[in-house]
Amino acid sequence: MRVELHGRRVGGWITELDPDTPEGIELRPLKKWSGHGPTVDVMDLADWTAQWWAGAPAKLLRTASPARNVYRLRAPKVAQWSGDVDQWALDAFDGAGSTQLVAPASDRWQLVLAAATYGNPLLLVPTIEAASQLAGRVRRAGMHVALLPDDWDRAASGAVVIGTRAAAFGPVHELGAIVVFDEHDEVWREERTPTWHARDVAIERARRRGVPCVLVSPAPSVDAAGALPLQEPARAEQHAGWAPVSIIDRRDEPPGRLGLFGDGLAKSLKREGRAACILNRTGRVRLLACSNCGELGACDVCSGAVRQIDDNSLTCIRCAATRPPVCANCGGARLKNLVLGVSKAREELAALLGEPVGEKTASGVDGESARVMIGTEALLRDVQERGRRFTTVAFLDFDQHLSAARQTGESDAMALLVLAARQVGNRRGGGQVLVQTRMPEHRVLQAAVRGDAASLTMALTEQAAVMQWPPVVAQAEVSGAGAPAFIEALGRPLGLTVLGPNDDRWLIRATDRDLLLDELERVERGEDRLRIALH
């Protein structure tokens, strides 16, 4: 609806009928009814989300509302599958649901059918392209489909509802089940405040409705494994669903050689088929390597990257642990900075291979017809044309991901390997994933080589408990121009741990989320820009 406020008409939502009017408040008439909006249960979910992530409900109600005014809803219906479904997929929805480990190249269609047996399922997928592809397949199976956000009215009337992150608040008539595909993907977290996560919203929505929620991933996150029972296929099936992952160990190169392209890369890229070379140039991590043996400097506690602040120690940029400034492998004291990206990477690679190389950047694609492409991970996220998939994916500098400062750095690194494995296909497809690294024994790489992502999930779960990282504790990251004043006003209340600043960011931790939220709400936020991101 719209109401006149300070001389202009503004939009809003009717959240309650005939409420008690506070004393001294003058009621004014509504100027216009704009159409249907989120249902009462979705409004309640938005209120919970706003409280859980310390934000404003209005932003979430806007996400839950149709992009265009909807004045009339269709006749209600139930889209339900009554055909055959594999038993393992049906078992995934027992009780409150489960976290399903499904190998990158495995087909997840049976989980879609199993969800549809409950009628009107909500299927969340990471990208618009993937949502469109899934909608087409569901439609060809003979079921009624609503693709959000365009089909908001159809979803509200009953259908197999498919969408991306915002669809977690989408309308679903008589919701039957929820499935979140690739729950490990970072796209599920909203970067703007409130920094809600679609996986957690989906779990809460299913709990409130009393329907099963299934989280699907080739590399389940620690949060997912802790939220719902983890189920994985047989080891042979899991292994077969991964692409071959080959490690190019750069420690074997001549000491002091710190170029971008390893000795074994060119030979591997010259094999038949299209190749994608991934080089993420963004980020602030600067890695240190031993000038004598090439070993990468890493934290003894959490395997994060280290930097040399003074002559006496190396400091981890992830957990702040310190260690002596010597190589852990050979004892050498000479360490070199590694430059993670070079402006002429494309030209150097073309000269190395003796053929044209295309490049994908944020501004577009140059040389798309080239057999070999170089670019950021966007190369892997793009939907390839039929017959134009990459058969080789090479990560030119994977150590920047393994040693990233983020607490989720290792999970994010595995997510990139999942994208690459899905791109080249399973072990029978003839594709390959190449990883240049000075950390060949890293647990992320070894899990990918073995096709055993479950072992990594368990290891990261144990690490979170030891390091007191989320989801073991509640955590808020505070940043922005108003952060110093906010932290000063917050003080050091009992039950909270305040860490920082690190790159003008503070971390606030508490074993109890309600305590953390209460203390954050107690402090005035001021006029300066302030971002509070809760995990």
N, C-alpha and C positions, 0 to 999 in steps of 0.2 A: 504494500500500500504506500501512499504518499501523504505527507502531512506538511502543513505550512509551519516553518520554524524560522524565526528572525527574518521574516519577509521573503523567504524563498521556500520552494517545495523540495523536500528531501525524502528519500526512500527509507523504508523500514519494514519490519515484520510484525505481524500480530502474534504474540507469544502466549497471550492469556485473554480470556473473555470475562468481562464483568469483575475485574480485580477491585479490591478496596482502594479508594482514592485517598492518598496521604493528605493530611490536613494542610491547608494553605495552597494546594495545587489546583489550578483551574483547568478543566478538561476542554479540549478543542476538537472540533469535528475533523474526521478524516476527509481529505480532499479527493482521493482517488483510490480505488481498488485496482491494483496492477496485475493481479492474477494469482495462480496457485504458487505456493512456495514449499519449503521443507515441511514434512509431517512432524507431529509432536515428538515422536521417538527420535527423529533426527535432530530436532532442536535440543532435546535433552542430551543427546550424544555430543552436540556442539558445545553445550555448557560444560559437560565433563571434560572435553578436550581442552577448552579454554582454561579451566582450573588446573588440569594436569600439566599443562605446558605454560602456565602463567601468562596468558594472553587475553585478547578481547574476543568475546563470542561473536561480535558483528562480522569479523573477518571470516569466521567459519560459516556463519549463516549465508554470507555472500557466496562462498564456495559451494554450499549446498543448494543454492537457488538456480533456476534455469537462466540460461544466457539471454533468452528472449521470453517475453511474457506468454504464459500458458493460461488461457481462459477456460478451456474445457478439457477434461480427461476422457480417455476412451473407456469403453466397457471393460471392467476388470477381467483378467484371464490368468491362467497358470501355464507357463511353458515347462513341460516336463518330459523327460526321456523315459521311455518304457522298453527300450531294446536291451541287448546284451551288454554287460559291463564286466571287466575283469574283476575277480574277487579281491585282489590286493588293493585296487582303487576304491572299492566299496568299503573295505576295512579301514581305509584312511579317514573315513568320516564317522567312525564309531565314537560314541560319547561326545565330548566337546571338540573332537577333531585331533589333528596331529601335525607334526612337521615332517614332511616327506623329502628325503634325499633322493633326487632323481638326476642321473648323470647328464652332462651337458648336451650330448647328442641324442638322448632318449626322447621318445615321443610322449608328451604329457596329455594326450587326448583322452585317455581313459579316465583321468581325474576330472576332466570337463564333463564327461558323460555321467560319472558317479555323482557329481554335484547336481546335475540336472535331474537326477532321479528324485531329488527332494522338492523340485519345482521352484521356478524363479530364483536361480542362484545369482550371486554377485561375483563376477570374475574380474580381478584386478591384475593388469599386466603393465610392465614398465613404460612402454612407449606407445604413441598413437599408431604407428605403423603396425606394431604387433597386435594391438587391439583390433585394427581393421582386418588383419589377416584372420584372427581368431573369429571375429564376427562373421566373416564370409564362410568359414568352415562350419560354424554352428548353423548358419542359415542353410547351407547345402545339406546338412543332416536333417532338415525339416522342422527346426525349432524356431520359434518367434524370438527375434533378437532386438535389443535396444543398445545402441552404441552411444555412450555419453561422451561429450555433453549435448550433442545434437538431438538425440532421441529422448530428451528428458520426460516428455509427456508419455511416450510409449513405455519407458521404464516404470513410471508411476502407476501404470495400468496393468503391468504384469508382463514379464519377458525374461529371457536370459540376458542379464544386464552386464555389459562389458565396458571397462573404462580404465583410465590411468589413476594417478594418485587422488585427484579430486573426487573420483567416483566412490571413494570410501564413505563419502557423505551423500551419495546419489540416492534417488528415490527407487525403492523396490517394493512392489506390491506383494504382500505375503512372502517375505524373504524366506528362502528355504535353506540356503547354505552359502558360505563365503570361501573363495579360494584366492590366495595371494601368490602369484607366480614370481619367481626370482626375488623372493623376499629379502635376499642379501643385498640387492642393488641399492646404491646410495640415492637413487631418484625418489625413493619412497619418503625421504625426510624433506619436509618443507624448510627452505632456507630462511624465509621471512618469519618473523615472530607472529603468532606462536609457532615454534618449530616442531609441530606435531609429526608423528610418524604413521604412515598409512597402515603398516602392519599392526601396530598396537591399537589403532582405532578400529581396525577390522576385528581384532580379537575381542575388544570390548563390545562392539556392536553385536557380534554373534552371541556373546554371553548374555547380553540384555534380551536378545530375541529368543534365546534358548535353542539356537541352531549350531551345527558344527562349523568350525573354521579350520581350513587346511592351508598350511604354509608350505610352499614348494620351492626347492632350491637345490642346485648341484653342490653348493657350499653353504650350508645353513649357518646363520649368524649365531653368536652366543645367546642373544636375546630370544631367538626363535627356539633354540634347543631347550632353553629354560622355561619357555611359555607353554609349549605343548609337547607331548611325547615324541621323541625323535625316532623315526622308522627309516631304515635304509635297505636297499636291495642286497642280494647276495654279492659277495666280493667280485666274483667273475663277471656278473652283469654290470656292476658299477665300473669295473676296469675296462670292459669292452665299450662302454659309452663315452669314454674319454679319448681325445686325440693323442697321438704320440707326442710327448713333450721332450725335446732334446736340449740339454744344457751345453752352452759354449762357455767353458771355464776360462775366463780371461786372466786368471792368475798364472796360467802357463805361458803367457806371452813374455817377451824379454822385459826384464826389470826396467821400470821407468817409462815404458810405453803406455800412454794413457789416452790413446786416440778413441774415436767414436766407434770404429768398425773393427771387430775382432778378426783374427786370422781365418777362422772357419766359416765366417758369415757368407762371403762371396760365393764359395762353392755350393753352399746350401741354397742360396737364392737363385742360382743359375739353373736349377732343376726345372722341369716343365711345370707349367701352371702359373696362375697369377699369385703375386706375393704382396703382402702388406708389411711395411716396416713401421713400427710404432715408436714414436719419440715424443713423450710429453714434456714440453719445455716449461710448463708452468710450475710454480712452487718455489719455496725458498731453501730447500734442503741442499746443502753443499757437502758432498761426501769427502772423506779422507781415505787415502790408500797408502800403503807402505811403499816407499820408493825402492825398497830392496826386493820384496817378494810379491808385491801386488795385492796382498791381503787387504780387504776393506776394513776400516775401523768401525766397530759396532759395540753397542752397550752390552756388558756382561749380564745385565739383569733382564732387559726386555728386547734386546736385539735392535734397538733403534739407532739412528745415525748419531755420531758424536761430533762435537766441534771443540776446537782448542781455544779456550778463552784466555788462558795464561800459559806460562811455560811449564807449570807443574802438574797439570791435569787435563783430561778430556772429559767433557760434560755431555750427557745424553740430552738431546733436545726433546725427547718424548717423556722421560720419567725423572730427569735431573740427576740421575746417579753419576758418580765420578769414577775415573780410573786413571792409572798412570799414562803419560803420553808416549807409549811405546807400542809396537806391533805385538799383538797377542800370539802371532804365529811364529815369528822369527826373532822377536826382541829388538828389531830395528827401531831407531829413534827418529828417522827421517820420514815425515808424512807429507803427502802432496794433496792439494785440493783437486778434485775432479770437476771439470766443467761439464755440466749435464747436457747442454745443447749447443749447437753451432749453427750460425746463420746460413752456412753453405752446405748443410747436410745433404740436400738433394743433389747438388752438383758433385760432391765428393762420392756419393753412392753411384751416380750415373757413370763417373769416371772409373770407379772400381769394377762395375759390372759390364761396362762397355755398351750400354744401351740406354735409351731415354727412361727417365723416372718421373712419374707424376707426383703431385703433392696436393693434399687436402688441408686447407687452413680454415680458420673461422670465417674468412671472407669468401670462400668458395673453393672450387676444385680446378686445378690446372693440370692438363695432361691426363684426363680421366681414362683415355684409351690405352695408356701405357700398361705393360704387363706388370711392372713393379711400381707400387705407390708408397709414398712416405707421408706420415702425418701423425696426428694425435689419436687417442683412442676413439675419436669420432669415426674413424675409418671402420672400426669394428661395430659400432652402433648403427651405422647406416644399413638400411635394407638393400641387399644386393639384387640386381636383376637376375632373372633366371639364366643359369649358365655362366654367370659372371662372379661367382663366389671366389674367395681366395682359397688356394690350396696350401699356401704357406703364410704363416704369421710370425714375424720376427720382432721381438722386443729388444731394441737397441741398447737400452739402459734401464734394466729392470730393478737395479739396486736402489734407485731413488724411490721406488714404490715399497720395496721391502723395508727400507729404513725411514719411511715417512714419519713426520713428527706426530701425526694423528694417532690416537689410541686404537683406532680402527685400521691403521695402516696395513697390517698383514691381511686382514679380511678384504680390504679394498684391492690389495695385490692379487689375492686369489680370485676376486671377481673379474679382474682383467684376463686372467688365464681361462676362466670359464667362458668369457666372450670369445676369446681366440679359439678355444676348443670347439665351441658351437659353430663357429664360422667354417672351420676346416673339416668338421665331421668326425665320425668315430674312427677307430683304429683300422677298420676295413676299407675306409674311403681313400687311403693313399695320401692324406694331408699330413701336415706336421706343424708343430709350434716350436719355435726356436727362442731361447732365452739367453741373452748375453749377461753374464754376471760374474762377480768376484766373490759371491756367497753361494756356491753350488750346493752346500749342505743345508741351506736354510730350510726350515720345516715346511714353508709354503711351497717351495719348489719340489721338495721330495714328495709331498702329498699329491701334487699334480702329476709328477712322473709315475707314481704308483696308482693314480686314479683313486685315491683314498681320502676324500675331503672330510669324512667323518672324524678321522684322527686329528685333523687340524682343528675342527670345531671343539673337540674335547680338550686339546692342548690350550686353545685360547680361553676356554671356560676356566681351566685351572689357573691360567695367568691372571685373568680378571679377578679371581678370588685372592691371589697372592698380592697383586698390585693395588687392590681396593679400587678397581675401575668399574664403571657401569657394565652390566646391570646389578652387580653386587651392591653398589652404593648409588644413591641419587646424586646427580651432578649437574651443575649449571655453569655455562661458560659466559662470562660477562665481558663485553667489548664495546667500543665506540667512544666518542668524545666525552660522554657523561660517565664512563666507567670508573675513573679514579674517584670522583665525588661519591658515586654510589657505594663503592667498596669502603670508603672512609666512613660513610654514614652507617653502613652495615656493621662495622666493627668486627669483633671476634666472638660472637655469641656461643654459648655452650652447646656442643653437639655439632657444630659446623667447623670444617677445615677450609681455610682460604689459602690458595696457592697462587703465586704470581707476584708481580706481572711477568709475563713471557710474551714478547711481541705485542705489548699493550693489551694482553688478555689475562683474565683471572679465572681460576677454577674454584668453584665452591662445592664442597662435598658434604654429604650427610648420610648416615645409615638409614634415616627415616625420611621419606619424600615429603610427607606432610609437614615435618619440621622445616625442611628446606623451603617449601612453598610459603609457609607462614612467615619466615624470616625475610624472604624476598618481598612479600607483600607489605611488610612493616615499613620498608624504606621508600621514601618519596623518590621518584625517578627523575625529576627535574626537567629542564627544557632541552638540554643537549641530547644529541642522538645516543641511544643506548640499546644494545642488543643483548637479550638474555636468552640463551639457547639451552634448553633442558634436555637431558638424555633420560 
